[in-house]
Amino acid sequence: MVGVLAAALVLALPLVSAILFGLAGVLSFAAAAAGYGNHWVYGSDFMALGVVAFFGWIGKRKNRRESAAERQRQIDRDDRLETLLRQQRDQVQYPTEASTGTGGPPKATFPNFCPSCKHRNEQGVKFCAECGTALSPVASASASE
């Protein structure tokens, strides 16, 4: 009866299952010692299943720790990227309204060619599609006139 309960819990609670398999093995060995047939075979099987369930518990615990560490790495990476983007956005110097003579802030344009790898980028992108280098804004023709 204990072996059936242990088998039912092996996926959900592998440590509890390992303990119950061990208990069933001990009880089977005790029954074999008391003269109840070949229960030593059942005891050996239950002990082996207990060991397997224990290693299953270790693997499940390891997977849980690794997934938590991966989630934390993703959060840290997102935070670093957000900080980098915020710093790059804050470094962009836009001309004031007085210097441009327009009613609103001027539109920054970005060069088509990356200064690092010379890759041709689409008009208006802020980062190089090839190497990821930030493209510095250049004064637009309408703003300089």
Sequence and secondary structure as in RCSB ss.txt:
>XXXX:A:sequence
MVGVLAAALVLALPLVSAILFGLAGVLSFAAAAAGYGNHWVYGSDFMALGVVAFFGWIGKRKNRRESAAERQRQI
DRDDRLETLLRQQRDQVQYPTEASTGTGGPPKATFPNFCPSCKHRNEQGVKFCAECGTALSPVASASASE
>XXXX:A:secstr
 HHHHHHHHTTT HHHHHHHHHHHHHHHHHHHHTT SSHHHHHHHHHHHHHHHHHHHHHHHHHHHHHHHHHHHHH
HHHHHHHHHHHHHHHH     HHHH SSS    B  SB TTT  B  TT SB TTT  B   B  HHHH 
